[in-house]
Amino acid sequence: MKLVPRDFALRHHIFPIALDRERGTLIVALSDTNNIVAMDQLRARLRGELELESRLAAIRDLARDRALLRPRLSRRHPARDRDR
């Protein structure tokens, strides 16, 4: 989702889960709903265009989602392939 850049999401452990255009609300998941710094920085990025709602998420769920946000790395291992 372009509203929350990948690097920001990874750095702050905050992930968009839904966009309600009718209500003008972005719903995000984070492991610490008291993370005021991350929420304030995201509000600043949104420039008042959307309201934010937070949802509590378990660390393990965020870690799984975090893996989805990372760029896919090649499964080939050049050093290992060279030794074959």
N, C-alpha and C positions, 0 to 999 in steps of 0.2 A: 504494500500500500504506500503510495507516494506521500501520504500525509505524515507518515512516521518513517524517516529514512532508516535504512538498515543499520548504519553505524550508531545512530542515536538509540535505536531499540536494543542493540547489543550492549552498549555502554551503560544504559540505565535499567536494563531488564524490564522493559515496558513494551508490550506488544499489542497492536490493534487487533480487535476481534470482531468489531461490527461498526458500520457507519449507518446511522439512521438519518437519512437526508430530510425526511419530513419534520423531525424534531430538531435537526441541525446539531446532532450529537455524535461524537466519536466515543466508542466504548473501548477501553483498553484494559488489558490484564497485566498485573504486576504482583510480585511476591510481597511487597510492603506497601499497603495502601496509604501509609503515612509518609511516603517518600515525596515530600512537598517540593523538593528541588527538581526532581524529574517532571512532576506534574506542572510546575511553574514554567519550566523550560519548554515543555510541549505546548502549553497554552501560548507562550510567546511565539513559537513556530507557527501556530495556527492563526495568529494575529486576530483573535476574537471572532473568526469566521464560524467556529464550532464550539459547542460546550463539550466538556469532558466528563465522562462517567468512568469510574474505576471499578474493577472487579478483582477480588483476591484470587490468586492462582498459586498452586503449590510449586515450590522450586523445581521439582522433577518435571512438571509439565512445562514450565518455562524453559528448562534446559532442552527438552525435546523440541519445542518450538524454535529455540535458538539455533539448533542444528539445522532446521529447515531454512533459516535465514542466511546461513553461511553459504558462500559460493561453493558449488560442487567441485571437488578436487578430482583429478584424474585417478582412476584406480590403478593405473599402471605405475610401476616403480622402476624407473630407468636403471638404477644401480642393481636391483635384483634381476631384472631382465637381462642385463649385460652379463651377469655371472652364469646364466644358463647355457 
